[in-house]
Amino acid sequence: MHEEWIIFSGDGHITTKETFLDLVQKGELRHSRMDFEVIQVRIYNDTGLVMHRGTSAGVWKGQAFSNDEISSSVFIKKDNKWLAVQTMIAPAS
């Protein structure tokens, strides 16, 4: 993950890398399942786009969750490494 990575959902809620990792560290967000199938990958010079569909399940602030999701992530190539800079998730139907 790039230092400026963000994740956002279909409702427009944006979470920074710092906040996301803090939630995981504090145990407010715990995943018991996270699997996905890559649907499409596109590379444009030093930018990559990955579309995937999968399931995430776990506990969010004490409440169990299970989601079927579709997501898209943007990666940049920096110092010969691919780093995620943005992820968008939405419910799959």
C-alpha positions as CSV (number, residue, x, y, z in Angstrom):
1,M,0.0,0.0,0.0
2,H,1.2,3.4,-0.9
3,E,1.3,6.0,2.0
4,E,-1.5,7.9,0.3
5,W,-3.7,4.8,-0.2
6,I,-7.4,5.3,0.3
7,I,-10.4,3.0,0.2
8,F,-13.9,4.2,-0.6
9,S,-17.3,2.7,-0.9
10,G,-20.3,3.2,-3.1
11,D,-21.8,5.6,-0.5
12,G,-18.8,7.9,-0.8
13,H,-17.2,7.1,2.6
14,I,-13.4,7.5,2.3
15,T,-10.9,5.8,4.7
16,T,-7.2,6.5,4.7
17,K,-4.5,3.9,5.0
18,E,-3.7,5.3,8.5
19,T,-7.3,5.0,9.7
20,F,-7.8,1.5,8.1
21,L,-4.6,0.1,9.7
22,D,-5.5,1.7,13.1
23,L,-8.9,0.0,13.0
24,V,-7.3,-3.3,12.3
25,Q,-4.6,-2.8,15.0
26,K,-7.3,-1.9,17.6
27,G,-9.4,-4.9,16.7
28,E,-12.4,-2.8,15.6
29,L,-12.1,-4.4,12.1
30,R,-11.3,-8.1,11.9
31,H,-11.6,-10.3,8.9
32,S,-12.3,-14.0,9.1
33,R,-12.6,-14.4,5.4
34,M,-11.4,-12.4,2.4
35,D,-11.2,-14.1,-1.0
36,F,-11.5,-12.8,-4.5
37,E,-11.4,-13.6,-8.1
38,V,-9.5,-11.2,-10.5
39,I,-11.9,-10.2,-13.3
40,Q,-9.6,-7.9,-15.3
41,V,-6.1,-6.4,-15.1
42,R,-5.0,-3.5,-17.3
43,I,-1.5,-2.0,-17.3
44,Y,-0.8,1.5,-18.6
45,N,2.9,2.2,-18.3
46,D,3.5,2.5,-14.6
47,T,-0.2,2.4,-13.6
48,G,-2.2,-0.8,-13.1
49,L,-6.0,-1.3,-12.8
50,V,-7.3,-4.4,-11.2
51,M,-11.0,-5.4,-11.0
52,H,-12.0,-8.2,-8.7
53,R,-15.1,-9.8,-7.1
54,G,-15.1,-11.6,-3.8
55,T,-16.4,-12.1,-0.3
56,S,-15.2,-10.4,2.9
57,A,-16.5,-11.4,6.3
58,G,-15.6,-10.7,9.9
59,V,-16.4,-8.3,12.7
60,W,-16.8,-4.5,12.4
61,K,-17.1,-2.7,15.8
62,G,-18.6,-5.8,17.4
63,Q,-21.0,-6.5,14.6
64,A,-20.6,-9.5,12.3
65,F,-20.6,-8.9,8.6
66,S,-20.4,-10.8,5.4
67,N,-20.3,-9.0,2.0
68,D,-20.3,-10.1,-1.6
69,E,-18.3,-7.2,-3.2
70,I,-17.0,-6.0,-6.5
71,S,-13.9,-3.8,-6.3
72,S,-11.4,-1.9,-8.3
73,S,-7.9,-1.0,-7.3
74,V,-5.4,1.4,-8.8
75,F,-1.7,0.6,-8.5
76,I,1.4,2.6,-9.4
77,K,4.9,1.2,-10.1
78,K,7.4,2.9,-7.8
79,D,11.0,1.6,-7.3
80,N,10.1,-1.5,-9.2
81,K,7.2,-2.4,-6.8
82,W,3.5,-2.2,-7.5
83,L,1.8,-0.2,-4.7
84,A,-2.0,0.3,-4.3
85,V,-3.0,3.9,-4.2
86,Q,-6.8,3.6,-4.3
87,T,-9.4,0.9,-3.8
88,M,-13.2,1.2,-4.4
89,I,-15.6,-1.4,-3.1
90,A,-19.3,-1.8,-3.8
91,P,-21.9,-4.4,-3.2
92,A,-22.1,-7.0,-6.0
93,S,-25.5,-7.9,-7.2
